Amino acid sequence: MAEDTRDWELETKLVRGGLARTPYGEISEALFLTQSFSYESAGAADKRFSGEEPGFIYQRFGNPTTQMFEDRLALLEGAESCRATASGMAAVHVALQGLVRAGDHIVAGRALFGSCRWILSEWMPRFGVEVTYVDATDLDAWKNAVRPNTKAFLVESPANPLLEVTAIGAVAEIAHAAGAKLVVDNVFATPVFQKPLALGADIVVYSATKHIDGQGRVLGGAILGAEQLMTEAYKDILRHTGPALSPFNAWVLLKGLETLELRVTRQAQNAAKIADVIAAHSKAKTVLYPTRPDHPQAAIIANQMTGGGNVVAFDLGSREAAWRFLDTLEIVDISNNLGDAKSMATHPCTTTHRSMPEAERLEIGLTEGWVRMSVGLEGPGDLTRDVSRALDAA
């Protein structure tokens, strides 16, 4: 009797999900570096283009290596369908664009990555789509923001950069009551620590550049959801606008999935230790980490997350103190990326959220003293020593 892959343990899904071997029986998944595909006859091409017969047509539409990545991530997420994109921002853009048209309205949590805010504030209005920002932790704010033309909700949870956590199930109920779809950016939590679809979300997006690759090599993104919605909302836009993931990047991300659970579990352990070290230091005014009991949304986190992830945010009081901290680090890199095997720290106000007007940064509590740190796989003793020394300098 054939195994039902949906019943596999998480670790097995990550190593063997979506595996499609060629007749050669390779152990490492095959990399198909091809732009197009041939057909046995003109009639066969006709049937494939019409959808009468399955098969690949063109790399922009699909590729065997890319499909293995999509199938494995869908199995991990518990989604019926996954479509890969060239970057995380391509995934966010397509996820929203496929749900709205001119005259529609989006409600979004105001704590978002800078590029996501740009898409909503600058790009969508050019096409007649209105956007309202709300405090994502305030359920009444979501309800009050709904209009007759509201078609989509967007939330990051935990949010970038201050790790605000939203009650996904409750927001999903509000969205569905309004006839809207809820899109959740789950990149900070990873599919290992949080399952938004199981909590009621309609669409989940990832920057696979982060933890899924996790080793600083390639860009990639993914959109996941129910098959019918994915087909209706995204099939044509993905085919015709071309945000396709390259087969090579898909292969790298596919291999990254094999060790995802091992990496993010260890990173979360390190991050929890570093968060406690920072919190105990006199220079830190505020420390935010999802599994700390003093996190403002600790009760929600306990209900919907199984781990804290690898990002820690902390306020050192001023830009000068934050920069002294960063400039004193010897092991941890100054970098705006996250989810990598190497620990990285950045000053959001002058990097990731630089494009946000100051007033919008202040709305989410992002002042000049904040540092966002992505904790990696280094030894916890070495990281503690490096961070402690930098805190002393701050």
TORKOL-4160 file (C-alpha; in steps of 0.2 Angstrom, whole numbers, padded with zeros to 4 digits, m for minus):
394
<pt num="1" X="0000" Y="0000" Z="0000"/>
<pt num="2" X="0007" Y="0017" Z="m0005"/>
<pt num="3" X="0012" Y="0029" Z="0009"/>
<pt num="4" X="0002" Y="0044" Z="0011"/>
<pt num="5" X="0015" Y="0058" Z="0011"/>
<pt num="6" X="0003" Y="0069" Z="0021"/>
<pt num="7" X="0005" Y="0057" Z="0036"/>
<pt num="8" X="0024" Y="0058" Z="0036"/>
<pt num="9" X="0033" Y="0066" Z="0051"/>
<pt num="10" X="0039" Y="0084" Z="0048"/>
<pt num="11" X="0057" Y="0078" Z="0045"/>
<pt num="12" X="0052" Y="0065" Z="0032"/>
<pt num="13" X="0042" Y="0078" Z="0023"/>
<pt num="14" X="0057" Y="0090" Z="0022"/>
<pt num="15" X="0069" Y="0076" Z="0015"/>
<pt num="16" X="0058" Y="0067" Z="0004"/>
<pt num="17" X="0042" Y="0077" Z="0000"/>
<pt num="18" X="0039" Y="0081" Z="m0018"/>
<pt num="19" X="0053" Y="0069" Z="m0024"/>
<pt num="20" X="0052" Y="0065" Z="m0043"/>
<pt num="21" X="0066" Y="0054" Z="m0049"/>
<pt num="22" X="0071" Y="0052" Z="m0067"/>
<pt num="23" X="0074" Y="0034" Z="m0074"/>
<pt num="24" X="0092" Y="0036" Z="m0069"/>
<pt num="25" X="0087" Y="0034" Z="m0050"/>
<pt num="26" X="0097" Y="0049" Z="m0044"/>
<pt num="27" X="0098" Y="0052" Z="m0025"/>
<pt num="28" X="0100" Y="0071" Z="m0026"/>
<pt num="29" X="0086" Y="0079" Z="m0035"/>
<pt num="30" X="0089" Y="0082" Z="m0053"/>
<pt num="31" X="0092" Y="0100" Z="m0059"/>
<pt num="32" X="0083" Y="0104" Z="m0075"/>
<pt num="33" X="0092" Y="0119" Z="m0083"/>
<pt num="34" X="0080" Y="0121" Z="m0098"/>
<pt num="35" X="0070" Y="0136" Z="m0104"/>
<pt num="36" X="0058" Y="0125" Z="m0115"/>
<pt num="37" X="0052" Y="0108" Z="m0118"/>
<pt num="38" X="0049" Y="0098" Z="m0134"/>
<pt num="39" X="0033" Y="0088" Z="m0140"/>
<pt num="40" X="0031" Y="0072" Z="m0149"/>
<pt num="41" X="0020" Y="0080" Z="m0162"/>
<pt num="42" X="0010" Y="0096" Z="m0166"/>
<pt num="43" X="m0005" Y="0087" Z="m0158"/>
<pt num="44" X="0004" Y="0084" Z="m0142"/>
<pt num="45" X="0009" Y="0102" Z="m0141"/>
<pt num="46" X="m0009" Y="0107" Z="m0144"/>
<pt num="47" X="m0015" Y="0096" Z="m0130"/>
<pt num="48" X="m0002" Y="0102" Z="m0118"/>
<pt num="49" X="m0006" Y="0120" Z="m0121"/>
<pt num="50" X="m0025" Y="0117" Z="m0120"/>
<pt num="51" X="m0022" Y="0108" Z="m0103"/>
<pt num="52" X="m0030" Y="0092" Z="m0110"/>
<pt num="53" X="m0014" Y="0083" Z="m0106"/>
<pt num="54" X="m0002" Y="0087" Z="m0092"/>
<pt num="55" X="0016" Y="0092" Z="m0094"/>
<pt num="56" X="0029" Y="0106" Z="m0095"/>
<pt num="57" X="0028" Y="0119" Z="m0108"/>
<pt num="58" X="0040" Y="0133" Z="m0104"/>
<pt num="59" X="0051" Y="0138" Z="m0089"/>
<pt num="60" X="0040" Y="0153" Z="m0085"/>
<pt num="61" X="0025" Y="0142" Z="m0083"/>
<pt num="62" X="0034" Y="0128" Z="m0073"/>
<pt num="63" X="0049" Y="0116" Z="m0072"/>
<pt num="64" X="0052" Y="0099" Z="m0065"/>
<pt num="65" X="0065" Y="0105" Z="m0052"/>
<pt num="66" X="0054" Y="0120" Z="m0047"/>
<pt num="67" X="0039" Y="0109" Z="m0045"/>
<pt num="68" X="0048" Y="0097" Z="m0033"/>
<pt num="69" X="0052" Y="0113" Z="m0022"/>
<pt num="70" X="0034" Y="0118" Z="m0023"/>
<pt num="71" X="0027" Y="0101" Z="m0019"/>
<pt num="72" X="0039" Y="0099" Z="m0004"/>
<pt num="73" X="0035" Y="0116" Z="0003"/>
<pt num="74" X="0016" Y="0113" Z="0000"/>
<pt num="75" X="0017" Y="0096" Z="0010"/>
<pt num="76" X="0026" Y="0105" Z="0024"/>
<pt num="77" X="0014" Y="0119" Z="0025"/>
<pt num="78" X="m0001" Y="0108" Z="0023"/>
<pt num="79" X="m0007" Y="0117" Z="0008"/>
<pt num="80" X="m0015" Y="0111" Z="m0008"/>
<pt num="81" X="m0005" Y="0121" Z="m0019"/>
<pt num="82" X="0012" Y="0131" Z="m0020"/>
<pt num="83" X="0018" Y="0142" Z="m0033"/>
<pt num="84" X="0037" Y="0148" Z="m0032"/>
<pt num="85" X="0042" Y="0165" Z="m0037"/>
<pt num="86" X="0059" Y="0174" Z="m0040"/>
<pt num="87" X="0059" Y="0183" Z="m0023"/>
<pt num="88" X="0050" Y="0185" Z="m0007"/>
<pt num="89" X="0044" Y="0202" Z="m0013"/>
<pt num="90" X="0038" Y="0195" Z="m0030"/>
<pt num="91" X="0027" Y="0183" Z="m0019"/>
<pt num="92" X="0020" Y="0197" Z="m0009"/>
<pt num="93" X="0016" Y="0208" Z="m0024"/>
<pt num="94" X="0008" Y="0193" Z="m0034"/>
<pt num="95" X="m0002" Y="0187" Z="m0018"/>
<pt num="96" X="m0010" Y="0204" Z="m0017"/>
<pt num="97" X="m0011" Y="0209" Z="m0035"/>
<pt num="98" X="m0021" Y="0193" Z="m0039"/>
<pt num="99" X="m0034" Y="0197" Z="m0026"/>
<pt num="100" X="m0039" Y="0215" Z="m0031"/>
<pt num="101" X="m0043" Y="0226" Z="m0045"/>
<pt num="102" X="m0046" Y="0244" Z="m0048"/>
<pt num="103" X="m0059" Y="0250" Z="m0035"/>
<pt num="104" X="m0055" Y="0237" Z="m0022"/>
<pt num="105" X="m0048" Y="0240" Z="m0004"/>
<pt num="106" X="m0035" Y="0231" Z="0006"/>
<pt num="107" X="m0033" Y="0232" Z="0025"/>
<pt num="108" X="m0015" Y="0229" Z="0031"/>
<pt num="109" X="m0007" Y="0228" Z="0048"/>
<pt num="110" X="0004" Y="0244" Z="0049"/>
<pt num="111" X="0019" Y="0234" Z="0055"/>
<pt num="112" X="0027" Y="0228" Z="0039"/>
<pt num="113" X="0043" Y="0227" Z="0030"/>
<pt num="114" X="0048" Y="0243" Z="0021"/>
<pt num="115" X="0046" Y="0236" Z="0003"/>
<pt num="116" X="0029" Y="0229" Z="0008"/>
<pt num="117" X="0023" Y="0246" Z="0014"/>
<pt num="118" X="0030" Y="0253" Z="m0002"/>
<pt num="119" X="0019" Y="0241" Z="m0013"/>
<pt num="120" X="0004" Y="0246" Z="m0003"/>
<pt num="121" X="0007" Y="0265" Z="m0001"/>
<pt num="122" X="0015" Y="0269" Z="m0018"/>
<pt num="123" X="0011" Y="0255" Z="m0030"/>
<pt num="124" X="m0007" Y="0249" Z="m0027"/>
<pt num="125" X="m0014" Y="0266" Z="m0027"/>
<pt num="126" X="m0008" Y="0269" Z="m0045"/>
<pt num="127" X="m0020" Y="0256" Z="m0050"/>
<pt num="128" X="m0035" Y="0262" Z="m0041"/>
<pt num="129" X="m0033" Y="0251" Z="m0025"/>
<pt num="130" X="m0036" Y="0259" Z="m0009"/>
<pt num="131" X="m0026" Y="0254" Z="0007"/>
<pt num="132" X="m0030" Y="0256" Z="0026"/>
<pt num="133" X="m0017" Y="0252" Z="0039"/>
<pt num="134" X="m0022" Y="0246" Z="0056"/>
<pt num="135" X="m0014" Y="0241" Z="0073"/>
<pt num="136" X="m0014" Y="0222" Z="0069"/>
<pt num="137" X="m0016" Y="0218" Z="0087"/>
<pt num="138" X="m0032" Y="0227" Z="0089"/>
<pt num="139" X="m0047" Y="0216" Z="0082"/>
<pt num="140" X="m0059" Y="0231" Z="0083"/>
<pt num="141" X="m0047" Y="0241" Z="0071"/>
<pt num="142" X="m0048" Y="0227" Z="0058"/>
<pt num="143" X="m0067" Y="0227" Z="0060"/>
<pt num="144" X="m0069" Y="0246" Z="0059"/>
<pt num="145" X="m0057" Y="0247" Z="0043"/>
<pt num="146" X="m0068" Y="0235" Z="0033"/>
<pt num="147" X="m0078" Y="0243" Z="0018"/>
<pt num="148" X="m0090" Y="0235" Z="0006"/>
<pt num="149" X="m0075" Y="0234" Z="m0007"/>
<pt num="150" X="m0063" Y="0226" Z="0005"/>
<pt num="151" X="m0055" Y="0211" Z="m0004"/>
<pt num="152" X="m0039" Y="0207" Z="0005"/>
<pt num="153" X="m0031" Y="0208" Z="0022"/>
<pt num="154" X="m0012" Y="0207" Z="0024"/>
<pt num="155" X="m0002" Y="0204" Z="0040"/>
<pt num="156" X="0015" Y="0199" Z="0045"/>
<pt num="157" X="0016" Y="0189" Z="0061"/>
<pt num="158" X="0029" Y="0190" Z="0069"/>
<pt num="159" X="0031" Y="0207" Z="0060"/>
<pt num="160" X="0047" Y="0215" Z="0054"/>
<pt num="161" X="0056" Y="0222" Z="0063"/>
<pt num="162" X="0048" Y="0223" Z="0081"/>
<pt num="163" X="0041" Y="0205" Z="0081"/>
<pt num="164" X="0023" Y="0210" Z="0084"/>
<pt num="165" X="0012" Y="0195" Z="0083"/>
<pt num="166" X="m0006" Y="0195" Z="0077"/>
<pt num="167" X="m0020" Y="0183" Z="0082"/>
<pt num="168" X="m0022" Y="0175" Z="0064"/>
<pt num="169" X="m0037" Y="0165" Z="0068"/>
<pt num="170" X="m0047" Y="0180" Z="0074"/>
<pt num="171" X="m0042" Y="0191" Z="0060"/>
<pt num="172" X="m0046" Y="0177" Z="0047"/>
<pt num="173" X="m0064" Y="0177" Z="0054"/>
<pt num="174" X="m0066" Y="0196" Z="0052"/>
<pt num="175" X="m0059" Y="0195" Z="0034"/>
<pt num="176" X="m0070" Y="0180" Z="0030"/>
<pt num="177" X="m0086" Y="0189" Z="0037"/>
<pt num="178" X="m0082" Y="0204" Z="0026"/>
<pt num="179" X="m0079" Y="0192" Z="0010"/>
<pt num="180" X="m0061" Y="0196" Z="0010"/>
<pt num="181" X="m0045" Y="0184" Z="0009"/>
<pt num="182" X="m0032" Y="0184" Z="0023"/>
<pt num="183" X="m0014" Y="0184" Z="0017"/>
<pt num="184" X="m0001" Y="0180" Z="0030"/>
<pt num="185" X="0018" Y="0183" Z="0028"/>
<pt num="186" X="0025" Y="0169" Z="0038"/>
<pt num="187" X="0043" Y="0172" Z="0035"/>
<pt num="188" X="0049" Y="0176" Z="0053"/>
<pt num="189" X="0040" Y="0161" Z="0060"/>
<pt num="190" X="0044" Y="0149" Z="0046"/>
<pt num="191" X="0033" Y="0134" Z="0042"/>
<pt num="192" X="0041" Y="0124" Z="0056"/>
<pt num="193" X="0035" Y="0135" Z="0070"/>
<pt num="194" X="0018" Y="0142" Z="0063"/>
<pt num="195" X="0005" Y="0136" Z="0051"/>
<pt num="196" X="m0006" Y="0151" Z="0046"/>
<pt num="197" X="m0017" Y="0140" Z="0034"/>
<pt num="198" X="m0022" Y="0129" Z="0049"/>
<pt num="199" X="m0026" Y="0145" Z="0059"/>
<pt num="200" X="m0038" Y="0151" Z="0045"/>
<pt num="201" X="m0027" Y="0161" Z="0033"/>
<pt num="202" X="m0031" Y="0159" Z="0015"/>
<pt num="203" X="m0014" Y="0163" Z="0008"/>
<pt num="204" X="0003" Y="0161" Z="0015"/>
<pt num="205" X="0019" Y="0169" Z="0007"/>
<pt num="206" X="0037" Y="0167" Z="0011"/>
<pt num="207" X="0053" Y="0174" Z="0006"/>
<pt num="208" X="0062" Y="0158" Z="0003"/>
<pt num="209" X="0078" Y="0169" Z="0003"/>
<pt num="210" X="0078" Y="0168" Z="0022"/>
<pt num="211" X="0077" Y="0152" Z="0032"/>
<pt num="212" X="0073" Y="0140" Z="0018"/>
<pt num="213" X="0089" Y="0144" Z="0009"/>
<pt num="214" X="0097" Y="0149" Z="0025"/>
<pt num="215" X="0114" Y="0150" Z="0019"/>
<pt num="216" X="0115" Y="0167" Z="0009"/>
<pt num="217" X="0115" Y="0159" Z="m0008"/>
<pt num="218" X="0100" Y="0163" Z="m0019"/>
<pt num="219" X="0083" Y="0173" Z="m0019"/>
<pt num="220" X="0066" Y="0165" Z="m0020"/>
<pt num="221" X="0048" Y="0166" Z="m0014"/>
<pt num="222" X="0033" Y="0156" Z="m0013"/>
<pt num="223" X="0014" Y="0158" Z="m0012"/>
<pt num="224" X="0003" Y="0144" Z="m0004"/>
<pt num="225" X="m0015" Y="0141" Z="m0003"/>
<pt num="226" X="m0030" Y="0130" Z="m0008"/>
<pt num="227" X="m0030" Y="0124" Z="m0026"/>
<pt num="228" X="m0045" Y="0133" Z="m0032"/>
<pt num="229" X="m0040" Y="0150" Z="m0025"/>
<pt num="230" X="m0022" Y="0148" Z="m0032"/>
<pt num="231" X="m0028" Y="0144" Z="m0049"/>
<pt num="232" X="m0041" Y="0158" Z="m0050"/>
<pt num="233" X="m0031" Y="0171" Z="m0042"/>
<pt num="234" X="m0013" Y="0167" Z="m0048"/>
<pt num="235" X="m0012" Y="0155" Z="m0063"/>
<pt num="236" X="m0013" Y="0169" Z="m0076"/>
<pt num="237" X="m0003" Y="0183" Z="m0067"/>
<pt num="238" X="0011" Y="0171" Z="m0064"/>
<pt num="239" X="0011" Y="0164" Z="m0082"/>
<pt num="240" X="0010" Y="0181" Z="m0091"/>
<pt num="241" X="0020" Y="0193" Z="m0080"/>
<pt num="242" X="0035" Y="0181" Z="m0077"/>
<pt num="243" X="0041" Y="0182" Z="m0059"/>
<pt num="244" X="0047" Y="0164" Z="m0061"/>
<pt num="245" X="0060" Y="0156" Z="m0050"/>
<pt num="246" X="0075" Y="0150" Z="m0059"/>
<pt num="247" X="0077" Y="0131" Z="m0059"/>
<pt num="248" X="0095" Y="0132" Z="m0051"/>
<pt num="249" X="0088" Y="0143" Z="m0037"/>
<pt num="250" X="0074" Y="0131" Z="m0035"/>
<pt num="251" X="0086" Y="0116" Z="m0033"/>
<pt num="252" X="0096" Y="0126" Z="m0020"/>
<pt num="253" X="0080" Y="0130" Z="m0010"/>
<pt num="254" X="0074" Y="0112" Z="m0012"/>
<pt num="255" X="0091" Y="0106" Z="m0004"/>
<pt num="256" X="0089" Y="0119" Z="0009"/>
<pt num="257" X="0072" Y="0112" Z="0015"/>
<pt num="258" X="0081" Y="0096" Z="0019"/>
<pt num="259" X="0089" Y="0104" Z="0034"/>
<pt num="260" X="0077" Y="0118" Z="0038"/>
<pt num="261" X="0070" Y="0110" Z="0054"/>
<pt num="262" X="0087" Y="0106" Z="0061"/>
<pt num="263" X="0093" Y="0124" Z="0057"/>
<pt num="264" X="0079" Y="0134" Z="0063"/>
<pt num="265" X="0077" Y="0124" Z="0079"/>
<pt num="266" X="0095" Y="0127" Z="0084"/>
<pt num="267" X="0094" Y="0145" Z="0079"/>
<pt num="268" X="0079" Y="0147" Z="0090"/>
<pt num="269" X="0088" Y="0140" Z="0104"/>
<pt num="270" X="0102" Y="0152" Z="0102"/>
<pt num="271" X="0091" Y="0167" Z="0099"/>
<pt num="272" X="0081" Y="0163" Z="0116"/>
<pt num="273" X="0098" Y="0163" Z="0125"/>
<pt num="274" X="0104" Y="0179" Z="0117"/>
<pt num="275" X="0088" Y="0188" Z="0120"/>
<pt num="276" X="0090" Y="0183" Z="0139"/>
<pt num="277" X="0108" Y="0190" Z="0138"/>
<pt num="278" X="0102" Y="0206" Z="0131"/>
<pt num="279" X="0088" Y="0208" Z="0143"/>
<pt num="280" X="0099" Y="0206" Z="0158"/>
<pt num="281" X="0111" Y="0220" Z="0151"/>
<pt num="282" X="0109" Y="0238" Z="0158"/>
<pt num="283" X="0110" Y="0246" Z="0141"/>
<pt num="284" X="0095" Y="0237" Z="0134"/>
<pt num="285" X="0079" Y="0247" Z="0137"/>
<pt num="286" X="0067" Y="0234" Z="0129"/>
<pt num="287" X="0070" Y="0217" Z="0122"/>
<pt num="288" X="0057" Y="0208" Z="0111"/>
<pt num="289" X="0058" Y="0189" Z="0107"/>
<pt num="290" X="0042" Y="0179" Z="0104"/>
<pt num="291" X="0044" Y="0165" Z="0118"/>
<pt num="292" X="0049" Y="0177" Z="0132"/>
<pt num="293" X="0035" Y="0179" Z="0144"/>
<pt num="294" X="0036" Y="0198" Z="0143"/>
<pt num="295" X="0032" Y="0199" Z="0125"/>
<pt num="296" X="0016" Y="0210" Z="0123"/>
<pt num="297" X="0007" Y="0196" Z="0114"/>
<pt num="298" X="0014" Y="0181" Z="0124"/>
<pt num="299" X="m0003" Y="0173" Z="0126"/>
<pt num="300" X="m0006" Y="0173" Z="0107"/>
<pt num="301" X="0011" Y="0166" Z="0104"/>
<pt num="302" X="0008" Y="0152" Z="0115"/>
<pt num="303" X="m0008" Y="0148" Z="0106"/>
<pt num="304" X="m0002" Y="0148" Z="0088"/>
<pt num="305" X="0017" Y="0146" Z="0088"/>
<pt num="306" X="0028" Y="0131" Z="0093"/>
<pt num="307" X="0044" Y="0141" Z="0093"/>
<pt num="308" X="0051" Y="0158" Z="0094"/>
<pt num="309" X="0061" Y="0159" Z="0078"/>
<pt num="310" X="0078" Y="0167" Z="0076"/>
<pt num="311" X="0075" Y="0185" Z="0077"/>
<pt num="312" X="0078" Y="0196" Z="0092"/>
<pt num="313" X="0074" Y="0215" Z="0092"/>
<pt num="314" X="0080" Y="0227" Z="0106"/>
<pt num="315" X="0081" Y="0245" Z="0109"/>
<pt num="316" X="0097" Y="0253" Z="0115"/>
<pt num="317" X="0090" Y="0271" Z="0116"/>
<pt num="318" X="0098" Y="0280" Z="0102"/>
<pt num="319" X="0105" Y="0279" Z="0085"/>
<pt num="320" X="0122" Y="0282" Z="0092"/>
<pt num="321" X="0121" Y="0268" Z="0104"/>
<pt num="322" X="0114" Y="0256" Z="0091"/>
<pt num="323" X="0128" Y="0260" Z="0079"/>
<pt num="324" X="0141" Y="0258" Z="0093"/>
<pt num="325" X="0134" Y="0241" Z="0096"/>
<pt num="326" X="0135" Y="0236" Z="0078"/>
<pt num="327" X="0152" Y="0243" Z="0075"/>
<pt num="328" X="0159" Y="0233" Z="0090"/>
<pt num="329" X="0153" Y="0216" Z="0084"/>
<pt num="330" X="0167" Y="0205" Z="0078"/>
<pt num="331" X="0158" Y="0188" Z="0075"/>
<pt num="332" X="0140" Y="0194" Z="0071"/>
<pt num="333" X="0139" Y="0203" Z="0053"/>
<pt num="334" X="0131" Y="0219" Z="0050"/>
<pt num="335" X="0118" Y="0214" Z="0037"/>
<pt num="336" X="0100" Y="0217" Z="0032"/>
<pt num="337" X="0097" Y="0199" Z="0028"/>
<pt num="338" X="0090" Y="0187" Z="0041"/>
<pt num="339" X="0087" Y="0168" Z="0043"/>
<pt num="340" X="0105" Y="0164" Z="0038"/>
<pt num="341" X="0117" Y="0151" Z="0046"/>
<pt num="342" X="0128" Y="0166" Z="0050"/>
<pt num="343" X="0122" Y="0179" Z="0064"/>
<pt num="344" X="0117" Y="0196" Z="0057"/>
<pt num="345" X="0112" Y="0212" Z="0065"/>
<pt num="346" X="0105" Y="0228" Z="0057"/>
<pt num="347" X="0099" Y="0246" Z="0061"/>
<pt num="348" X="0081" Y="0245" Z="0054"/>
<pt num="349" X="0078" Y="0264" Z="0053"/>
<pt num="350" X="0093" Y="0266" Z="0041"/>
<pt num="351" X="0092" Y="0250" Z="0032"/>
<pt num="352" X="0076" Y="0239" Z="0030"/>
<pt num="353" X="0064" Y="0252" Z="0035"/>
<pt num="354" X="0073" Y="0267" Z="0028"/>
<pt num="355" X="0060" Y="0270" Z="0015"/>
<pt num="356" X="0046" Y="0272" Z="0028"/>
<pt num="357" X="0042" Y="0290" Z="0033"/>
<pt num="358" X="0047" Y="0294" Z="0051"/>
<pt num="359" X="0029" Y="0296" Z="0056"/>
<pt num="360" X="0025" Y="0279" Z="0050"/>
<pt num="361" X="0040" Y="0271" Z="0059"/>
<pt num="362" X="0035" Y="0280" Z="0075"/>
<pt num="363" X="0017" Y="0272" Z="0073"/>
<pt num="364" X="0024" Y="0255" Z="0074"/>
<pt num="365" X="0036" Y="0260" Z="0088"/>
<pt num="366" X="0052" Y="0260" Z="0078"/>
<pt num="367" X="0063" Y="0273" Z="0085"/>
<pt num="368" X="0082" Y="0276" Z="0081"/>
<pt num="369" X="0088" Y="0265" Z="0095"/>
<pt num="370" X="0081" Y="0248" Z="0089"/>
<pt num="371" X="0093" Y="0234" Z="0082"/>
<pt num="372" X="0086" Y="0219" Z="0074"/>
<pt num="373" X="0097" Y="0203" Z="0076"/>
<pt num="374" X="0095" Y="0187" Z="0066"/>
<pt num="375" X="0103" Y="0174" Z="0077"/>
<pt num="376" X="0113" Y="0160" Z="0067"/>
<pt num="377" X="0121" Y="0143" Z="0071"/>
<pt num="378" X="0137" Y="0149" Z="0079"/>
<pt num="379" X="0142" Y="0143" Z="0096"/>
<pt num="380" X="0131" Y="0151" Z="0110"/>
<pt num="381" X="0146" Y="0155" Z="0120"/>
<pt num="382" X="0154" Y="0164" Z="0106"/>
<pt num="383" X="0138" Y="0174" Z="0102"/>
<pt num="384" X="0136" Y="0178" Z="0120"/>
<pt num="385" X="0153" Y="0185" Z="0122"/>
<pt num="386" X="0152" Y="0195" Z="0106"/>
<pt num="387" X="0135" Y="0203" Z="0110"/>
<pt num="388" X="0140" Y="0206" Z="0128"/>
<pt num="389" X="0155" Y="0215" Z="0122"/>
<pt num="390" X="0145" Y="0226" Z="0110"/>
<pt num="391" X="0132" Y="0230" Z="0123"/>
<pt num="392" X="0146" Y="0236" Z="0134"/>
<pt num="393" X="0152" Y="0248" Z="0120"/>
<pt num="394" X="0134" Y="0254" Z="0117"/>
